[in-house]
């Protein structure tokens, strides 16, 4: 399937001490020997050899060459890595020599794709490699590393084992009804195990849907009527003057963004235009954008001037955001308190925002996000497939409740089984693989 030799620069295309050029494919060692002065043909796997890359007898660069034999390499096929000097020009020159002698420039993610196709990793492990590269915090990197080590594979295999035991019980009764020592199986006898399996799936799905909050950051929208201190709060959280702060209502007419890190939590902050009735066309556009952002936010910070009684606009915002994950922030503590609304009291102007920070840390603590389970899927593709597996299982469970014969139930259980297989890529289609791997870095 992969007879050609692929090559790519595996390190960043910036000036550095060392650059790494990676090759993979049948005969890679013999291929590199054509233009490398060191002797690698008879060297053992996982050894390093010193020498020069040369082109038509002219030395190009002084390098170290690593060779990897057999099927226990990253890609599952013969590999070579050339450690050359890290200048942009010289790295490209070494790459050009490889291309000149007949190697093909690798596509995005093609090394990882070959590892998958050669059975070195499953699809969940391949996706975890990409996740590790793009990780933004400790939790995301730890989750990706567990994926590379096969954590997803293990708990999906456990779900499959539970499911196949249910299917096997049914098939034995269908195929061998005449055997006296085979207990007659009814739908009601299958229910307890099937519902336990469904509960496992539910727990994994719920935890996995929330995990993007820790991986990608929590989309946090600051809303409030004009001049309650939204921009002051954003500046205090970001510790910089990102937004314009004045006493004039309606100063913020568009969206102002920034990101902050609270321990291992990343908040993607959005300061919105003050929400009020207005005849100003530009301000009105900003208000409409603010209302749209509220619907999509992971967290809404509703800022209210705690030094004044609630206004009609405050009450409308309380109603507008009531079904969101929300923190009511009573700002202007330094000017006194003049309402009995339950919320977090701060003074953004005086940078007294620690109570709000503590509340956000509490809300998005790791245990609350993941429901305390370590069995977590890494992306939307995997979650969607497990949801489809659960839906097929639910159809079978509904049929069991109706005492439908077991031979009519088994097809839905097989559908569930097929979706679990697809999470690990055991029946992934080529166009899906192309779409997934092209999101990787070149050289990975």
FILO-632191 format. One record per residue (C-alpha): x, z, y; residue in one letter; residue number from 0. Coordinates in Angstrom, 1 decimal. Layout:
+--------+--------+--------+-----+-----+
!      X !      Z !      Y ! res !   n !
+--------+--------+--------+-----+-----+
!      X !      Z !      Y !   A ! NUM !
...
+--------+--------+--------+-----+-----+
//
This chain:
+--------+--------+--------+-----+-----+
!      X !      Z !      Y ! res !   n !
+--------+--------+--------+-----+-----+
!    0.0 !    0.0 !    0.0 !   X !   0 !
!    2.8 !    0.9 !    2.4 !   X !   1 !
!    5.7 !   -1.4 !    1.5 !   X !   2 !
!    6.9 !   -1.9 !    5.1 !   X !   3 !
!    9.3 !    0.5 !    6.9 !   X !   4 !
!    7.9 !    2.0 !   10.0 !   X !   5 !
!    9.9 !    3.5 !   12.9 !   X !   6 !
!    9.2 !    5.5 !   16.0 !   X !   7 !
!   10.9 !    7.9 !   18.5 !   X !   8 !
!    9.6 !   11.3 !   17.4 !   X !   9 !
!   10.8 !   13.3 !   20.5 !   X !  10 !
!    9.6 !   13.1 !   24.1 !   X !  11 !
!   10.7 !   10.0 !   26.0 !   X !  12 !
!   12.6 !   12.0 !   28.6 !   X !  13 !
!   16.3 !   12.6 !   29.1 !   X !  14 !
!   17.4 !   15.4 !   26.8 !   X !  15 !
!   20.4 !   16.5 !   24.7 !   X !  16 !
!   19.1 !   14.9 !   21.5 !   X !  17 !
!   16.4 !   12.4 !   20.5 !   X !  18 !
!   15.1 !   11.9 !   17.1 !   X !  19 !
!   14.1 !    8.5 !   15.6 !   X !  20 !
!   12.0 !    8.7 !   12.4 !   X !  21 !
!   11.7 !    6.0 !    9.7 !   X !  22 !
!    9.5 !    6.0 !    6.6 !   X !  23 !
!    8.9 !    3.6 !    3.8 !   X !  24 !
!   10.2 !    2.4 !    0.5 !   X !  25 !
!   14.0 !    1.6 !    0.8 !   X !  26 !
!   14.4 !    3.4 !    4.2 !   X !  27 !
!   17.9 !    4.8 !    3.2 !   X !  28 !
!   19.2 !    1.4 !    2.1 !   X !  29 !
!   17.7 !   -0.1 !    5.2 !   X !  30 !
!   19.5 !    2.3 !    7.6 !   X !  31 !
!   22.8 !    1.9 !    5.7 !   X !  32 !
!   22.9 !   -1.7 !    7.0 !   X !  33 !
!   23.7 !   -0.5 !   10.6 !   X !  34 !
!   25.1 !    3.0 !   10.0 !   X !  35 !
!   28.8 !    3.6 !    9.4 !   X !  36 !
!   28.3 !    6.8 !    7.4 !   X !  37 !
!   27.8 !    6.6 !    3.6 !   X !  38 !
!   24.2 !    7.6 !    2.7 !   X !  39 !
!   23.3 !    5.4 !   -0.3 !   X !  40 !
!   24.4 !    8.0 !   -2.9 !   X !  41 !
!   23.8 !   11.1 !   -0.9 !   X !  42 !
!   21.4 !   13.7 !   -2.2 !   X !  43 !
!   18.1 !   14.3 !   -0.5 !   X !  44 !
!   17.9 !   16.6 !    2.5 !   X !  45 !
!   21.5 !   16.0 !    3.6 !   X !  46 !
!   23.0 !   15.2 !    7.0 !   X !  47 !
!   25.7 !   12.5 !    7.5 !   X !  48 !
!   27.8 !   11.9 !   10.6 !   X !  49 !
!   28.6 !    8.3 !   11.8 !   X !  50 !
!   27.8 !    5.6 !   14.2 !   X !  51 !
!   24.8 !    3.2 !   14.7 !   X !  52 !
!   26.2 !   -0.2 !   15.2 !   X !  53 !
!   24.9 !   -3.7 !   15.9 !   X !  54 !
!   26.9 !   -6.7 !   14.8 !   X !  55 !
!   30.0 !   -4.5 !   14.4 !   X !  56 !
!   29.7 !   -3.0 !   17.9 !   X !  57 !
!   29.1 !    0.8 !   18.1 !   X !  58 !
!   25.8 !    1.7 !   19.8 !   X !  59 !
!   25.7 !    5.6 !   19.5 !   X !  60 !
!   27.3 !    8.5 !   17.7 !   X !  61 !
!   24.6 !   10.1 !   15.5 !   X !  62 !
!   23.7 !   12.4 !   12.7 !   X !  63 !
!   21.4 !   10.9 !   10.0 !   X !  64 !
!   19.1 !   13.0 !    7.8 !   X !  65 !
!   17.8 !   11.5 !    4.5 !   X !  66 !
!   14.8 !   12.5 !    2.5 !   X !  67 !
!   14.3 !   11.1 !   -1.0 !   X !  68 !
!   11.4 !   11.2 !   -3.4 !   X !  69 !
!    7.7 !   12.1 !   -2.9 !   X !  70 !
!    8.2 !   15.6 !   -1.5 !   X !  71 !
!    8.9 !   14.3 !    2.0 !   X !  72 !
!    6.4 !   14.7 !    4.8 !   X !  73 !
!    5.0 !   11.2 !    4.3 !   X !  74 !
!    5.3 !   11.2 !    0.5 !   X !  75 !
!    7.8 !    8.4 !    0.6 !   X !  76 !
!   11.5 !    7.9 !    1.5 !   X !  77 !
!   12.3 !    8.9 !    5.0 !   X !  78 !
!   15.3 !    8.8 !    7.4 !   X !  79 !
!   15.7 !   10.6 !   10.7 !   X !  80 !
!   18.4 !    9.5 !   13.2 !   X !  81 !
!   19.6 !   12.2 !   15.6 !   X !  82 !
!   21.0 !   10.3 !   18.6 !   X !  83 !
!   22.0 !   11.2 !   22.1 !   X !  84 !
!   18.9 !   11.9 !   24.2 !   X !  85 !
!   19.3 !    9.5 !   27.1 !   X !  86 !
!   16.2 !    7.3 !   27.6 !   X !  87 !
!   18.3 !    4.1 !   27.5 !   X !  88 !
!   20.4 !    4.9 !   24.5 !   X !  89 !
!   17.4 !    6.1 !   22.5 !   X !  90 !
!   15.6 !    2.9 !   23.1 !   X !  91 !
!   18.8 !    1.0 !   22.2 !   X !  92 !
!   19.0 !    2.7 !   18.8 !   X !  93 !
!   15.3 !    2.1 !   18.2 !   X !  94 !
!   15.8 !   -1.6 !   19.1 !   X !  95 !
!   18.5 !   -1.9 !   16.4 !   X !  96 !
!   16.0 !   -0.5 !   13.8 !   X !  97 !
!   13.4 !   -3.1 !   15.0 !   X !  98 !
!   16.0 !   -5.9 !   15.0 !   X !  99 !
!   16.8 !   -5.3 !   11.3 !   X ! 100 !
!   13.2 !   -5.5 !   10.3 !   X ! 101 !
!   11.4 !   -2.1 !   10.7 !   X ! 102 !
!    8.0 !   -2.1 !   12.3 !   X ! 103 !
!    7.1 !    0.1 !   15.2 !   X ! 104 !
!    4.7 !    2.8 !   13.9 !   X ! 105 !
!    1.2 !    3.2 !   15.3 !   X ! 106 !
!   -0.1 !    6.5 !   16.6 !   X ! 107 !
!   -0.4 !    9.0 !   13.8 !   X ! 108 !
!    0.9 !    6.6 !   11.2 !   X ! 109 !
!    3.4 !    9.0 !    9.7 !   X ! 110 !
!    0.6 !   11.6 !    9.2 !   X ! 111 !
!   -1.8 !    8.9 !    8.0 !   X ! 112 !
!    0.8 !    7.9 !    5.3 !   X ! 113 !
!    1.1 !   11.6 !    4.4 !   X ! 114 !
!   -2.6 !   11.7 !    3.8 !   X ! 115 !
!   -2.9 !    8.4 !    1.9 !   X ! 116 !
!    0.0 !    9.5 !   -0.3 !   X ! 117 !
!   -1.7 !   12.7 !   -1.2 !   X ! 118 !
!    0.8 !   15.0 !    0.6 !   X ! 119 !
!   -1.9 !   16.5 !    2.8 !   X ! 120 !
!   -5.7 !   16.3 !    3.0 !   X ! 121 !
!   -7.6 !   15.2 !    6.1 !   X ! 122 !
!   -8.2 !   18.7 !    7.4 !   X ! 123 !
!   -4.4 !   19.3 !    7.3 !   X ! 124 !
!   -3.7 !   16.1 !    9.1 !   X ! 125 !
!   -6.1 !   17.0 !   11.9 !   X ! 126 !
!   -4.5 !   20.4 !   12.1 !   X ! 127 !
!   -1.1 !   18.8 !   12.9 !   X ! 128 !
!   -2.7 !   17.1 !   15.9 !   X ! 129 !
!   -4.3 !   20.4 !   16.9 !   X ! 130 !
!   -1.0 !   22.2 !   16.7 !   X ! 131 !
!    0.6 !   19.8 !   19.1 !   X ! 132 !
!   -2.2 !   20.1 !   21.7 !   X ! 133 !
!   -2.7 !   23.9 !   21.3 !   X ! 134 !
!   -3.1 !   25.7 !   24.7 !   X ! 135 !
!   -2.8 !   29.3 !   23.5 !   X ! 136 !
!   -1.7 !   31.6 !   20.7 !   X ! 137 !
!   -5.1 !   31.5 !   19.0 !   X ! 138 !
!   -5.3 !   27.7 !   18.9 !   X ! 139 !
!   -1.8 !   27.4 !   17.6 !   X ! 140 !
!   -2.4 !   30.1 !   14.9 !   X ! 141 !
!   -5.6 !   28.3 !   13.8 !   X ! 142 !
!   -3.9 !   25.0 !   13.6 !   X ! 143 !
!   -1.0 !   26.4 !   11.6 !   X ! 144 !
!   -3.5 !   27.9 !    9.1 !   X ! 145 !
!   -5.1 !   24.5 !    8.8 !   X ! 146 !
!   -1.7 !   22.9 !    8.1 !   X ! 147 !
!   -1.1 !   25.6 !    5.4 !   X ! 148 !
!   -4.4 !   24.6 !    3.8 !   X ! 149 !
!   -6.7 !   27.4 !    5.0 !   X ! 150 !
!   -9.7 !   24.9 !    5.5 !   X ! 151 !
!   -8.9 !   23.3 !    2.2 !   X ! 152 !
!   -9.1 !   26.6 !    0.4 !   X ! 153 !
!  -12.5 !   27.8 !    1.7 !   X ! 154 !
!  -14.1 !   24.4 !    1.3 !   X ! 155 !
!  -12.9 !   24.4 !   -2.3 !   X ! 156 !
!  -14.5 !   27.8 !   -2.7 !   X ! 157 !
!  -17.8 !   26.4 !   -1.4 !   X ! 158 !
!  -17.5 !   23.4 !   -3.7 !   X ! 159 !
!  -16.8 !   25.7 !   -6.7 !   X ! 160 !
!  -20.0 !   27.7 !   -5.9 !   X ! 161 !
!  -21.9 !   24.5 !   -5.6 !   X ! 162 !
!  -20.6 !   22.9 !   -8.8 !   X ! 163 !
!  -21.5 !   26.0 !  -10.8 !   X ! 164 !
!  -25.1 !   25.6 !   -9.7 !   X ! 165 !
!  -25.0 !   21.8 !  -10.5 !   X ! 166 !
!  -23.4 !   22.5 !  -13.9 !   X ! 167 !
!  -26.1 !   25.0 !  -14.8 !   X ! 168 !
!  -28.8 !   22.3 !  -14.1 !   X ! 169 !
!  -27.0 !   19.5 !  -15.9 !   X ! 170 !
!  -26.5 !   21.6 !  -19.0 !   X ! 171 !
!  -30.2 !   22.2 !  -19.2 !   X ! 172 !
!  -31.0 !   18.6 !  -18.6 !   X ! 173 !
!  -28.5 !   17.2 !  -21.1 !   X ! 174 !
!  -28.8 !   19.8 !  -23.9 !   X ! 175 !
!  -32.4 !   21.2 !  -23.9 !   X ! 176 !
!  -32.4 !   21.4 !  -27.7 !   X ! 177 !
!  -29.6 !   24.0 !  -27.9 !   X ! 178 !
!  -31.1 !   27.4 !  -28.5 !   X ! 179 !
!  -28.1 !   29.3 !  -27.0 !   X ! 180 !
!  -28.7 !   27.5 !  -23.6 !   X ! 181 !
!  -30.9 !   29.6 !  -21.5 !   X ! 182 !
!  -33.9 !   27.7 !  -20.1 !   X ! 183 !
!  -33.2 !   27.4 !  -16.4 !   X ! 184 !
!  -35.9 !   27.6 !  -13.8 !   X ! 185 !
!  -35.7 !   26.9 !  -10.0 !   X ! 186 !
!  -36.4 !   30.6 !   -9.4 !   X ! 187 !
!  -33.2 !   31.6 !  -11.3 !   X ! 188 !
!  -31.1 !   29.2 !   -9.1 !   X ! 189 !
!  -32.4 !   30.7 !   -5.8 !   X ! 190 !
!  -30.1 !   33.8 !   -5.4 !   X ! 191 !
!  -26.9 !   31.9 !   -5.9 !   X ! 192 !
!  -28.1 !   28.9 !   -3.8 !   X ! 193 !
!  -29.1 !   31.2 !   -0.9 !   X ! 194 !
!  -25.9 !   33.1 !   -1.0 !   X ! 195 !
!  -24.0 !   29.8 !   -0.7 !   X ! 196 !
!  -26.2 !   28.8 !    2.2 !   X ! 197 !
!  -25.4 !   32.1 !    3.9 !   X ! 198 !
!  -21.7 !   31.4 !    3.5 !   X ! 199 !
!  -22.1 !   28.0 !    5.1 !   X ! 200 !
!  -24.1 !   29.4 !    8.0 !   X ! 201 !
!  -21.4 !   32.0 !    8.8 !   X ! 202 !
!  -18.7 !   29.3 !    8.8 !   X ! 203 !
!  -20.8 !   27.0 !   11.0 !   X ! 204 !
!  -21.7 !   29.7 !   13.6 !   X ! 205 !
!  -18.0 !   30.8 !   13.9 !   X ! 206 !
!  -16.7 !   27.3 !   14.1 !   X ! 207 !
!  -19.1 !   26.2 !   16.8 !   X ! 208 !
!  -17.8 !   29.0 !   19.1 !   X ! 209 !
!  -14.1 !   28.4 !   18.3 !   X ! 210 !
!  -13.8 !   25.6 !   20.9 !   X ! 211 !
!  -14.1 !   28.3 !   23.5 !   X ! 212 !
!  -10.8 !   29.7 !   22.4 !   X ! 213 !
!   -9.1 !   26.4 !   21.6 !   X ! 214 !
!  -10.1 !   24.4 !   24.7 !   X ! 215 !
!  -11.1 !   27.0 !   27.2 !   X ! 216 !
!  -14.4 !   28.5 !   28.4 !   X ! 217 !
!  -16.2 !   26.2 !   30.9 !   X ! 218 !
!  -17.0 !   28.8 !   33.6 !   X ! 219 !
!  -19.3 !   27.9 !   36.5 !   X ! 220 !
!  -19.6 !   30.0 !   39.6 !   X ! 221 !
!  -23.0 !   29.7 !   41.2 !   X ! 222 !
!  -24.8 !   31.4 !   44.0 !   X ! 223 !
!  -26.5 !   30.7 !   47.3 !   X ! 224 !
!  -24.2 !   29.8 !   50.2 !   X ! 225 !
!  -21.9 !   32.3 !   51.7 !   X ! 226 !
!  -22.1 !   35.0 !   49.0 !   X ! 227 !
!  -18.3 !   34.7 !   48.2 !   X ! 228 !
!  -18.1 !   32.1 !   45.4 !   X ! 229 !
!  -15.0 !   30.5 !   46.8 !   X ! 230 !
!  -13.4 !   33.8 !   47.6 !   X ! 231 !
!  -14.0 !   34.8 !   43.9 !   X ! 232 !
!  -12.5 !   31.6 !   42.7 !   X ! 233 !
!   -9.4 !   32.1 !   44.9 !   X ! 234 !
!   -9.1 !   35.7 !   43.7 !   X ! 235 !
!   -9.2 !   34.7 !   40.1 !   X ! 236 !
!   -6.8 !   31.8 !   40.5 !   X ! 237 !
!   -4.6 !   33.8 !   42.8 !   X ! 238 !
!   -4.3 !   30.9 !   45.2 !   X ! 239 !
!   -6.3 !   29.4 !   48.1 !   X ! 240 !
!   -8.0 !   26.6 !   46.1 !   X ! 241 !
!  -11.3 !   26.6 !   47.9 !   X ! 242 !
!  -12.0 !   26.7 !   51.7 !   X ! 243 !
!  -13.4 !   30.1 !   52.7 !   X ! 244 !
!  -15.4 !   30.4 !   56.0 !   X ! 245 !
!  -18.5 !   32.3 !   57.3 !   X ! 246 !
!  -20.3 !   28.9 !   57.6 !   X ! 247 !
!  -22.9 !   28.4 !   55.0 !   X ! 248 !
!  -22.5 !   25.2 !   52.9 !   X ! 249 !
!  -18.7 !   24.9 !   53.3 !   X ! 250 !
!  -18.3 !   24.0 !   49.6 !   X ! 251 !
!  -20.1 !   20.7 !   49.3 !   X ! 252 !
!  -18.6 !   19.4 !   46.0 !   X ! 253 !
!  -17.0 !   20.8 !   42.9 !   X ! 254 !
!  -13.7 !   22.8 !   43.1 !   X ! 255 !
!  -11.9 !   23.4 !   39.8 !   X ! 256 !
!   -9.0 !   25.4 !   38.4 !   X ! 257 !
!   -7.9 !   27.2 !   35.2 !   X ! 258 !
!   -6.8 !   30.8 !   34.6 !   X ! 259 !
!   -5.6 !   32.6 !   31.5 !   X ! 260 !
!   -6.8 !   36.1 !   30.6 !   X ! 261 !
!   -4.6 !   37.2 !   27.7 !   X ! 262 !
!   -5.5 !   34.6 !   25.1 !   X ! 263 !
!   -8.6 !   33.4 !   26.9 !   X ! 264 !
!   -8.5 !   30.3 !   29.1 !   X ! 265 !
!  -11.2 !   30.0 !   31.7 !   X ! 266 !
!  -11.8 !   26.5 !   33.1 !   X ! 267 !
!  -13.3 !   27.6 !   36.5 !   X ! 268 !
!  -15.7 !   25.5 !   38.5 !   X ! 269 !
!  -16.8 !   26.6 !   42.0 !   X ! 270 !
!  -20.0 !   24.8 !   42.8 !   X ! 271 !
!  -21.8 !   24.0 !   46.1 !   X ! 272 !
!  -24.1 !   26.8 !   47.3 !   X ! 273 !
!  -27.5 !   26.2 !   45.8 !   X ! 274 !
!  -30.2 !   26.1 !   48.5 !   X ! 275 !
!  -32.8 !   23.7 !   50.0 !   X ! 276 !
!  -31.0 !   21.4 !   52.5 !   X ! 277 !
!  -31.6 !   18.2 !   54.4 !   X ! 278 !
!  -27.9 !   17.4 !   54.5 !   X ! 279 !
!  -27.4 !   14.4 !   52.1 !   X ! 280 !
!  -23.8 !   15.2 !   51.1 !   X ! 281 !
!  -24.6 !   18.9 !   50.5 !   X ! 282 !
!  -27.7 !   17.9 !   48.5 !   X ! 283 !
!  -25.6 !   15.9 !   46.1 !   X ! 284 !
!  -23.3 !   18.9 !   45.6 !   X ! 285 !
!  -26.3 !   21.1 !   44.9 !   X ! 286 !
!  -27.7 !   18.7 !   42.3 !   X ! 287 !
!  -24.2 !   18.6 !   40.6 !   X ! 288 !
!  -24.2 !   22.4 !   40.5 !   X ! 289 !
!  -27.6 !   22.5 !   38.7 !   X ! 290 !
!  -26.3 !   20.0 !   36.1 !   X ! 291 !
!  -23.2 !   22.1 !   35.5 !   X ! 292 !
!  -25.2 !   25.2 !   34.8 !   X ! 293 !
!  -26.8 !   23.5 !   31.8 !   X ! 294 !
!  -23.5 !   22.6 !   30.3 !   X ! 295 !
!  -21.5 !   25.7 !   31.1 !   X ! 296 !
!  -20.2 !   28.2 !   28.4 !   X ! 297 !
!  -20.3 !   31.0 !   31.0 !   X ! 298 !
!  -22.2 !   31.3 !   34.3 !   X ! 299 !
!  -21.0 !   33.7 !   37.0 !   X ! 300 !
!  -24.0 !   34.2 !   39.3 !   X ! 301 !
!  -22.6 !   35.6 !   42.5 !   X ! 302 !
!  -25.0 !   37.7 !   44.7 !   X ! 303 !
!  -24.3 !   39.4 !   47.9 !   X ! 304 !
!  -24.6 !   43.0 !   46.8 !   X ! 305 !
!  -24.6 !   44.4 !   50.3 !   X ! 306 !
!  -28.0 !   42.7 !   51.1 !   X ! 307 !
!  -31.4 !   42.7 !   49.5 !   X ! 308 !
!  -32.2 !   39.9 !   47.1 !   X ! 309 !
!  -33.4 !   36.7 !   48.8 !   X ! 310 !
!  -35.8 !   34.1 !   47.5 !   X ! 311 !
!  -32.8 !   31.9 !   46.7 !   X ! 312 !
!  -31.2 !   34.7 !   44.7 !   X ! 313 !
!  -34.4 !   35.1 !   42.7 !   X ! 314 !
!  -34.6 !   31.4 !   42.0 !   X ! 315 !
!  -31.0 !   31.4 !   40.7 !   X ! 316 !
!  -31.7 !   34.4 !   38.5 !   X ! 317 !
!  -34.6 !   32.4 !   37.0 !   X ! 318 !
!  -32.6 !   29.2 !   36.8 !   X ! 319 !
!  -29.7 !   30.8 !   34.8 !   X ! 320 !
!  -31.7 !   33.3 !   32.7 !   X ! 321 !
!  -31.2 !   31.4 !   29.4 !   X ! 322 !
!  -27.4 !   30.9 !   29.9 !   X ! 323 !
!  -24.5 !   33.1 !   28.9 !   X ! 324 !
!  -24.3 !   34.9 !   32.2 !   X ! 325 !
!  -22.6 !   37.6 !   34.2 !   X ! 326 !
!  -24.3 !   38.8 !   37.4 !   X ! 327 !
!  -21.6 !   39.5 !   39.9 !   X ! 328 !
!  -22.5 !   41.8 !   42.8 !   X ! 329 !
!  -19.9 !   40.8 !   45.5 !   X ! 330 !
!  -19.0 !   42.4 !   48.8 !   X ! 331 !
!  -18.7 !   45.9 !   47.4 !   X ! 332 !
!  -16.6 !   46.7 !   50.5 !   X ! 333 !
!  -19.7 !   46.3 !   52.7 !   X ! 334 !
!  -21.9 !   48.7 !   50.7 !   X ! 335 !
!  -24.7 !   48.3 !   48.2 !   X ! 336 !
!  -28.2 !   47.2 !   49.1 !   X ! 337 !
!  -29.9 !   46.3 !   45.9 !   X ! 338 !
!  -30.4 !   47.8 !   42.4 !   X ! 339 !
!  -29.7 !   44.7 !   40.3 !   X ! 340 !
!  -27.7 !   45.4 !   37.1 !   X ! 341 !
!  -24.4 !   43.6 !   37.4 !   X ! 342 !
!  -20.6 !   43.8 !   37.8 !   X ! 343 !
!  -19.7 !   45.1 !   41.2 !   X ! 344 !
!  -16.6 !   43.6 !   42.9 !   X ! 345 !
!  -15.1 !   42.7 !   46.2 !   X ! 346 !
!  -13.5 !   39.2 !   46.0 !   X ! 347 !
!  -12.3 !   39.5 !   49.6 !   X ! 348 !
!  -10.3 !   42.6 !   48.9 !   X ! 349 !
!   -9.2 !   41.2 !   45.5 !   X ! 350 !
!  -11.0 !   44.0 !   43.6 !   X ! 351 !
!  -12.1 !   41.8 !   40.6 !   X ! 352 !
!  -10.8 !   43.8 !   37.6 !   X ! 353 !
!  -14.2 !   44.9 !   36.4 !   X ! 354 !
!  -15.3 !   41.3 !   36.2 !   X ! 355 !
!  -12.1 !   40.4 !   34.3 !   X ! 356 !
!  -12.6 !   43.2 !   31.9 !   X ! 357 !
!  -16.2 !   42.1 !   31.2 !   X ! 358 !
!  -15.1 !   38.5 !   30.5 !   X ! 359 !
!  -12.4 !   39.7 !   28.1 !   X ! 360 !
!  -15.0 !   41.9 !   26.3 !   X ! 361 !
!  -17.5 !   39.0 !   26.0 !   X ! 362 !
!  -15.0 !   36.6 !   24.6 !   X ! 363 !
!  -13.0 !   38.9 !   22.4 !   X ! 364 !
!  -11.8 !   37.1 !   19.2 !   X ! 365 !
!  -14.0 !   39.1 !   16.9 !   X ! 366 !
!  -17.2 !   38.3 !   18.9 !   X ! 367 !
!  -16.3 !   34.6 !   19.1 !   X ! 368 !
!  -15.6 !   34.1 !   15.4 !   X ! 369 !
!  -18.1 !   36.6 !   13.9 !   X ! 370 !
!  -15.1 !   38.3 !   12.2 !   X ! 371 !
!  -14.5 !   35.5 !    9.7 !   X ! 372 !
!  -11.2 !   33.7 !    9.1 !   X ! 373 !
!  -13.0 !   30.7 !    7.6 !   X ! 374 !
!  -13.3 !   28.4 !   10.5 !   X ! 375 !
!  -13.5 !   24.6 !   10.8 !   X ! 376 !
!  -11.3 !   23.0 !   13.5 !   X ! 377 !
!  -13.4 !   20.2 !   15.0 !   X ! 378 !
!  -16.8 !   18.6 !   15.5 !   X ! 379 !
!  -16.4 !   16.1 !   12.6 !   X ! 380 !
!  -15.8 !   18.9 !   10.1 !   X ! 381 !
!  -18.7 !   21.0 !   11.5 !   X ! 382 !
!  -21.1 !   18.1 !   11.3 !   X ! 383 !
!  -20.3 !   17.4 !    7.7 !   X ! 384 !
!  -20.8 !   21.1 !    6.7 !   X ! 385 !
!  -24.1 !   21.1 !    8.6 !   X ! 386 !
!  -25.1 !   18.0 !    6.6 !   X ! 387 !
!  -24.0 !   19.8 !    3.4 !   X ! 388 !
!  -26.1 !   22.8 !    4.4 !   X ! 389 !
!  -29.1 !   20.6 !    5.2 !   X ! 390 !
!  -29.0 !   19.0 !    1.7 !   X ! 391 !
!  -28.7 !   22.5 !    0.2 !   X ! 392 !
!  -31.7 !   23.7 !    2.3 !   X ! 393 !
!  -33.8 !   20.8 !    0.9 !   X ! 394 !
!  -32.9 !   21.9 !   -2.6 !   X ! 395 !
!  -33.7 !   25.6 !   -1.8 !   X ! 396 !
!  -37.1 !   24.6 !   -0.4 !   X ! 397 !
!  -37.8 !   22.7 !   -3.6 !   X ! 398 !
!  -36.8 !   25.8 !   -5.6 !   X ! 399 !
!  -39.3 !   27.9 !   -3.7 !   X ! 400 !
!  -41.9 !   25.4 !   -4.7 !   X ! 401 !
!  -40.9 !   25.6 !   -8.3 !   X ! 402 !
!  -40.1 !   21.9 !   -8.5 !   X ! 403 !
!  -38.4 !   21.0 !  -11.8 !   X ! 404 !
!  -34.6 !   21.4 !  -11.6 !   X ! 405 !
!  -33.8 !   17.8 !  -12.6 !   X ! 406 !
!  -35.5 !   16.7 !   -9.3 !   X ! 407 !
!  -33.4 !   19.2 !   -7.3 !   X ! 408 !
!  -30.0 !   18.2 !   -8.5 !   X ! 409 !
!  -29.7 !   15.0 !   -6.4 !   X ! 410 !
!  -29.9 !   17.0 !   -3.1 !   X ! 411 !
!  -27.1 !   19.3 !   -4.5 !   X ! 412 !
!  -25.0 !   16.3 !   -5.2 !   X ! 413 !
!  -25.5 !   15.1 !   -1.6 !   X ! 414 !
!  -24.3 !   18.5 !   -0.4 !   X ! 415 !
!  -21.2 !   18.1 !   -2.7 !   X ! 416 !
!  -20.4 !   14.7 !   -1.3 !   X ! 417 !
!  -20.4 !   16.0 !    2.3 !   X ! 418 !
!  -18.0 !   18.8 !    1.4 !   X ! 419 !
!  -15.7 !   16.3 !   -0.2 !   X ! 420 !
!  -15.7 !   14.3 !    3.0 !   X ! 421 !
!  -14.4 !   17.2 !    5.1 !   X ! 422 !
!  -11.2 !   17.0 !    3.2 !   X ! 423 !
!  -11.2 !   13.2 !    3.4 !   X ! 424 !
!  -11.6 !   12.5 !   -0.3 !   X ! 425 !
!  -13.9 !    9.6 !    0.4 !   X ! 426 !
!  -13.1 !    8.8 !    4.0 !   X ! 427 !
!  -13.6 !    5.2 !    5.1 !   X ! 428 !
!  -10.7 !    3.2 !    6.5 !   X ! 429 !
!  -12.3 !    2.8 !   10.0 !   X ! 430 !
!  -12.8 !    6.6 !   10.2 !   X ! 431 !
!   -9.1 !    7.1 !    9.4 !   X ! 432 !
!   -8.0 !    4.6 !   12.0 !   X ! 433 !
!  -10.1 !    6.4 !   14.6 !   X ! 434 !
!   -8.8 !    9.8 !   13.7 !   X ! 435 !
!   -5.1 !    9.0 !   13.5 !   X ! 436 !
!   -4.9 !    6.9 !   16.6 !   X ! 437 !
!   -5.5 !   10.1 !   18.6 !   X ! 438 !
!   -2.1 !   11.4 !   17.4 !   X ! 439 !
!    1.2 !   11.0 !   19.2 !   X ! 440 !
!    3.5 !    8.1 !   18.3 !   X ! 441 !
!    6.1 !    9.3 !   15.8 !   X ! 442 !
!    3.8 !   11.9 !   14.3 !   X ! 443 !
+--------+--------+--------+-----+-----+
//
